[in-house]
Amino acid sequence: MNLITKIYQAQQNIARVTVETPLIKNLNLSGLYQADIYLKREDLQPVRSYKLRGAYNKISTLTPEQQATGVVCASAGNHAQGVAFSCNQLGIQATIFMPITTPKQKIDQVKLFGKEMVEIVLKGDTFDACFVEAKAFCDLSKAVLIHPFDDEQVIAGQGTVGLEVLQMIKQPIDYIFVPIGGGGLAAGVSTVFKQLSPQTKVIGVEPQGAASMQLSMVNKVNTTLSSVDTFVDGAAVKRVGELTFEICKENLHEVLTVAEGKVCTTILKLYNEEALVVEPAGALSIAALDLYKEHLVGKRVVCVVSGSNNDITRTEEIKERSLLHEGLKHYFIVNFPQRPGALKEFVNQVLGDNDDITYFQFAKKTNREKGPAVVGVELANKEDYKRLIKQLDAHAFNYQYLNDNQALFTHIVG
């Protein structure tokens, strides 16, 4: 049985627990890119992400003997919620391994959806480390491992997103942008489009700090990253699936990477302009539109909004990363002369009318002519940065710029 047939079967299997999420034309994005931009709202699933599709399809196709032994999974959050929801519906016990760094909101949601059918184990700092622990537990317990992406039944479930898109839009689709973590969604959706709409270009999108699929495409072999930036936790995977890589390398038109700061800007923009709450992975497909804007004019485009499980406690970090990416926030070590009026001179002569000091840490030193302070300045316009530097130099302030020195920046500012 080929994969497209399994995707059609999956659509029947999952119908009782998933919703056919809306495909909505977004007027703001359409106007911005002079195109017809549609959002496939997988954030509106019962578990607020598409992951329910693959998890339920896989678990529902287990034999009674396999279901009796229970299931195990490793997940940064959304797959875990899909497994928890599925097991609660089917009456199957699940042990769910999650990285220690998983946002509390996602852990709480897993407990909510799984209830008494779920036990949560926090292990490892990344998905990959967590998966090793889950696999070891699985080998000992003989429970069934529900892989978050590298499984044909999981891929088939995720591929139903593509079927729904084509059933909802009868006109030709030029591009569909799909986020990539381990590659399950991209593999499933690209299989559907290759079979049913081969003229559509399927564009995969990864976070810049976890671009394992793009690197594997370049190397022409599945390649493991040495490290990942875990900020886009739903897509922070060191190594994509073996099966998903084989499918994606044949089906994807291109894989793009988006800076984490750009993802943050997109999250804030969607919230402020659309009242749309998305998690970092859920913003990837929309954040990538800027990278492709020359190709989009006059085209019909679909972006898969993969999930909305965002922890509100991360809001300040999201704002900070956005400001840094947009060139609106800058940090310095400024060596202030230890004399009265030095700070006043900095505020009155160096800063512009619309500049704001948002961070200031100073320790007065004895028997020294200068005292260092860490200063964070937020600008109204990124073009004001050149003027700020010019004024620092003109008034002979000795300073070190921190934004470009990531190791020092992280150590001092956090």
C-alpha positions, 0 to 999 in steps of 0.5 A, spaced: 500 500 500 503 506 497 503 512 502 497 516 498 493 511 499 494 510 507 493 518 507 486 517 505 485 511 510 488 516 515 483 521 513 477 516 515 481 514 521 481 520 525 475 523 523 472 522 529 477 526 534 480 531 529 476 537 526 477 540 519 480 546 520 479 552 516 483 555 510 482 562 511 484 568 506 488 573 510 487 580 507 493 583 511 498 578 508 495 578 501 495 586 501 502 586 503 505 580 498 500 582 493 498 575 493 492 571 495 495 568 502 491 563 505 492 560 512 491 553 514 489 554 521 491 547 525 492 551 531 484 550 532 485 542 533 482 540 539 490 540 542 491 546 538 496 543 533 496 538 527 500 533 531 493 530 533 492 527 526 499 523 526 498 520 533 491 518 533 492 515 526 498 511 529 495 509 535 488 507 533 491 502 528 495 498 533 493 491 534 489 490 541 495 486 543 500 492 542 495 497 545 494 492 551 502 493 552 501 501 552 505 506 548 511 511 549 513 517 546 518 523 546 516 530 544 517 537 546 510 538 547 505 538 541 506 530 539 505 529 546 499 532 547 496 529 541 498 522 544 495 524 550 489 526 547 489 519 543 490 515 549 485 518 553 480 517 547 482 510 546 483 508 553 490 506 552 496 507 557 502 512 555 508 514 558 510 521 555 518 523 555 519 531 555 525 535 555 526 538 561 526 545 557 519 544 555 515 550 557 510 549 563 504 550 559 505 544 554 506 540 560 500 542 563 496 541 557 499 534 556 496 532 563 489 536 561 488 532 555 491 525 558 488 525 565 489 518 568 492 515 562 498 519 562 505 519 566 510 524 564 517 523 565 522 529 564 529 527 561 534 531 557 535 538 555 533 537 547 528 533 544 534 528 541 536 527 548 529 526 551 528 521 545 534 516 547 531 516 554 524 514 551 527 509 546 531 505 552 525 505 556 521 502 551 526 497 550 525 495 557 518 495 558 516 492 551 511 498 550 510 501 543 514 507 541 509 512 537 515 516 533 513 524 533 515 524 525 519 518 522 513 513 522 509 511 516 502 512 519 504 518 523 506 521 516 500 519 513 496 522 519 499 529 518 498 528 510 491 529 511 492 536 512 494 537 505 488 533 503 484 538 506 487 544 503 486 541 496 479 539 498 477 546 500 481 550 494 479 548 487 483 553 484 490 551 482 495 553 488 502 555 486 506 555 493 504 551 500 509 553 506 510 548 511 514 548 517 519 542 519 521 539 525 523 532 524 519 532 517 513 528 518 508 534 516 512 536 510 513 529 508 505 527 508 503 534 505 508 534 500 506 527 498 499 529 497 501 535 493 506 531 488 500 526 487 494 530 486 497 537 485 504 536 482 504 544 479 504 546 487 511 548 489 512 545 497 516 550 501 519 547 507 521 552 513 526 551 519 528 555 524 535 558 523 538 555 529 535 548 527 536 547 520 537 539 520 533 538 513 536 544 509 543 541 511 541 534 509 539 536 503 545 540 501 549 534 503 544 529 500 545 525 506 541 525 513 546 529 517 545 530 525 547 537 527 552 538 533 547 543 537 540 546 536 537 553 538 531 550 542 527 557 542 523 554 536 521 548 541 516 545 536 522 544 530 528 544 534 531 537 532 538 535 531 536 530 526 530 529 521 527 522 520 530 517 515 523 516 512 521 523 512 528 525 509 527 520 503 520 523 502 522 530 503 528 530 498 524 528 492 518 532 494 520 539 496 521 544 492 526 548 497 527 548 504 528 555 507 531 557 514 528 563 518 532 567 524 529 566 531 528 573 531 524 574 525 519 568 528 518 573 534 517 579 530 511 574 526 508 572 533 507 579 535 505 581 528 500 576 528 497 577 535 497 585 534 494 585 527 490 579 527 489 577 534 492 570 532 496 566 538 501 562 535 507 558 538 514 559 535 513 553 530 506 555 528 509 562 525 515 559 521 511 558 515 508 566 515 515 568 517 518 565 511 514 569 506 519 575 506 524 571 503 520 569 497 516 575 496 519 576 489 516 570 487 509 571 490 506 577 487 499 574 483 500 567 486 495 563 490 499 561 497 497 557 503 501 557 509 500 552 514 499 555 521 501 548 525 500 550 532 498 555 538 501 552 544 505 558 546 507 559 553 505 566 556 511 567 560 515 567 554 512 573 552 518 578 554 523 573 551 519 574 544 519 581 545 526 582 546 528 577 541 524 581 536 527 588 538 534 585 537 532 582 530 529 588 528 535 592 530 531 596 535 535 594 541 542 595 542 547 593 548 553 596 550 558 596 556 560 603 557 566 606 561 563 612 564 568 617 567 567 617 575 565 624 575 559 628 577 554 629 571 557 623 566 551 619 566 547 626 565 551 627 559 550 621 556 542 621 557 542 629 554 548 629 549 548 621 546 541 619 546 536 622 541 529 624 543 526 618 542 531 613 545 530 609 551 534 606 556 531 599 558 537 596 561 542 599 566 547 596 570 553 599 574 557 598 580 561 604 582 569 602 583 573 605 588 580 608 586 579 608 578 577 613 573 572 610 569 566 605 571 563 600 566 556 600 566 551 595 561 546 599 558 541 597 553 538 602 549 531 601 545 530 605 539 524 608 535 527 606 528 533 602 526 536 607 522 537 611 529 543 606 530 548 610 526 546 616 529 547 613 536 554 611 535 556 617 532 554 621 538 558 616 543 564 617 539 563 625 538 563 625 546 569 620 547 565 615 551 569 608 551 564 603 549 564 596 547 558 593 543 555 587 545 550 585 540 555 582 535 559 578 541 554 573 543 558 569 548 559 576 552 552 578 551 549 572 553 553 572 559 552 579 561 545 580 559 542 573 559 
